[in-house]
Amino acid sequence: MNKVLQPPGWPRPKGYANGVAARGTMVFVAGQIGWTPDGVFKATDFVGQARQAFANTKAVLDEAGAAPAHMARQTWYVTDKRAYLDNARAVGEAYRDVFGRSFPAMAVVEVTALMEDAAMIEIETTAVIPDEEDQS
């Protein structure tokens, strides 16, 4: 699997990795938002939209034959930093429900808006499926 990079003496991050080294087939997942596959926002709250964005991301990973353990990086775009921080525990629970305990290198960026007006979060993901000889 991918190698988590943890420089000596650095505190272990919670919910993400400082870095990931990987070799293999790269999978690029476009920004996924909190709507259902048919383009409907069933959730109007931050945690519900995050959970749906996670599920959408996992569906694309599944299509590529990738697993959450193959995720190397994610960038999250949120429209409300306070909503993210105030719901961090519930977002973390939703994340683990969908992805387990696979934590890629990650960045979270507050933006003024996303392309879909109702969207509160958008997540881009890069995964790397190891070459067969690297899977041992």
RAURQUI-V503895 format. One record per residue. RES is the residue in three letters. OMEGA is omega in degrees with one decimal (* if undefined). NEAR is the number of other ideal C-beta (glycine too) atoms within 12 Angstrom. Layout:
[[RES,OMEGA,NEAR] [RES,OMEGA,NEAR]]
This chain:
[[MET,179.0,25] [ASN,-177.7,33] [LYS,176.3,20] [VAL,-179.2,26] [LEU,-178.9,21] [GLN,-179.1,18] [PRO,179.7,12] [PRO,177.0,8] [GLY,178.4,7] [TRP,175.1,12] [PRO,179.4,9] [ARG,-179.6,15] [PRO,178.7,19] [LYS,175.3,15] [GLY,177.0,25] [TYR,175.1,29] [ALA,174.8,29] [ASN,178.8,24] [GLY,179.3,21] [VAL,172.8,31] [ALA,-176.1,20] [ALA,174.9,30] [ARG,178.9,19] [GLY,-179.7,25] [THR,-178.5,21] [MET,178.1,21] [VAL,-179.6,31] [PHE,-179.5,22] [VAL,178.3,34] [ALA,179.0,18] [GLY,179.6,27] [GLN,-178.9,35] [ILE,-172.2,37] [GLY,173.5,39] [TRP,-180.0,29] [THR,179.6,19] [PRO,177.6,15] [ASP,172.8,9] [GLY,-179.7,14] [VAL,174.2,15] [PHE,176.1,22] [LYS,179.2,17] [ALA,176.5,24] [THR,178.5,16] [ASP,-175.6,22] [PHE,-177.1,30] [VAL,178.6,28] [GLY,177.7,27] [GLN,178.0,40] [ALA,179.5,42] [ARG,179.7,34] [GLN,177.0,36] [ALA,176.2,42] [PHE,-179.4,38] [ALA,178.5,29] [ASN,177.9,32] [THR,-179.3,43] [LYS,178.3,32] [ALA,178.2,21] [VAL,176.1,28] [LEU,178.6,34] [ASP,-179.7,20] [GLU,-179.9,14] [ALA,-174.8,23] [GLY,-179.7,14] [ALA,177.2,33] [ALA,176.5,23] [PRO,178.7,32] [ALA,-179.9,26] [HIS,-179.7,37] [MET,179.7,43] [ALA,-179.2,39] [ARG,172.3,32] [GLN,168.6,37] [THR,178.3,27] [TRP,174.0,39] [TYR,-178.9,31] [VAL,-179.1,34] [THR,-178.5,28] [ASP,179.7,23] [LYS,-178.6,20] [ARG,178.1,13] [ALA,176.9,23] [TYR,-177.1,28] [LEU,-178.7,16] [ASP,-177.7,15] [ASN,-173.5,25] [ALA,-179.0,23] [ARG,-180.0,15] [ALA,176.1,21] [VAL,177.5,33] [GLY,177.2,23] [GLU,178.6,17] [ALA,178.4,30] [TYR,-178.5,35] [ARG,176.4,20] [ASP,-176.2,19] [VAL,-172.0,29] [PHE,-175.2,35] [GLY,-176.4,15] [ARG,175.6,18] [SER,-175.4,32] [PHE,179.5,29] [PRO,167.4,42] [ALA,-168.7,30] [MET,170.7,28] [ALA,174.4,21] [VAL,-175.6,26] [VAL,173.9,20] [GLU,178.6,20] [VAL,-178.8,20] [THR,-179.4,12] [ALA,172.1,15] [LEU,-174.6,28] [MET,175.0,15] [GLU,-173.4,21] [ASP,-176.5,12] [ALA,-176.5,24] [ALA,178.0,32] [MET,-177.4,37] [ILE,173.5,45] [GLU,-174.8,35] [ILE,172.1,44] [GLU,-178.4,30] [THR,168.4,39] [THR,176.8,32] [ALA,176.6,37] [VAL,176.4,32] [ILE,-176.1,27] [PRO,171.1,26] [ASP,-176.1,16] [GLU,-179.0,10] [GLU,-180.0,8] [ASP,-174.0,17] [GLN,-178.2,17] [SER,*,7]]
